[in-house]
Amino acid sequence: MLASPCLLWLLAMTSLVPRAQPLAPQDFDEEEEDETEPPAVPCDYDRCRHLQVPCRELQRASPAACLCPGLSSPAQPPDPPRLGEVRVVAEEGCAVVHWCAPFSPVHHYWLLLWDGSGAPQKGPPLNATFRRAELKGLKPGGTYVVCVVAANEAGESHVPGAGGEGPDGADVLAFGPCSRLSVPPSPLTLVHAAVGVGTALALLSCSALVWHFCLRERWGCPRRAAARAAGAL
């Protein structure tokens, strides 16, 4: 029995309709790449900047994701800071000390100052944002050793040769936590020294002249005595 014309027409239309094609996997990959966040940039953090905001606060305040330098474990004492410029002001008897933070969690800093043998002078604690401090009461013409110490809950950073007498010359190395500083004599001290030397020289000259004239009055002038003797002959 032949099929009806309506059934034949339906079969013909179905064969003409295109079948749905599955989406290629690469279409999903392209959409995922478009939705990824931009890469993080380094935070505005400088280990040597005074009053530097901590990394965590920078990350919270940053509108975009930023990265901070890697730090050691907070369960370990911090590494030694790196002491930088030490500027001495001889007129005021003080020195300004700069340092750079270590790659370790730090809660506070302090300075140690040796002026010779014996225990060092320990400065007040400074919070973790500090990178600069001032030393006062330095004597003109004195020589000192200064070290910066970092501390956290696990302990404090190592100070080379700090057995009570302070680091020796071999331990005071560049890019370390310690440095040796010399305070030049103040200009007023130099003026006093110059005046003292000049006064001493003037007194010596006057004494020499007085001694010379005293001997001359006592023993007479040799040239006059010789002339008198020749005239008498």
Beta strands, then each sheet from edge to edge (+ up, - down):
strand 1: 41-42
strand 2: 66-67
strand 3: 82-89
strand 4: 94-100
strand 5: 108-114
strand 6: 121-122
strand 7: 126-127
strand 8: 132-135
strand 9: 143-152
strand 10: 155-156
strand 11: 178-182
sheet 1: 1+ 2+
sheet 2: 3+ 4- 8+
sheet 3: 6+ 5- 7+
sheet 4: 6+ 5- 9+ 10-
sheet 5: 6+ 5- 9+ 11-
end
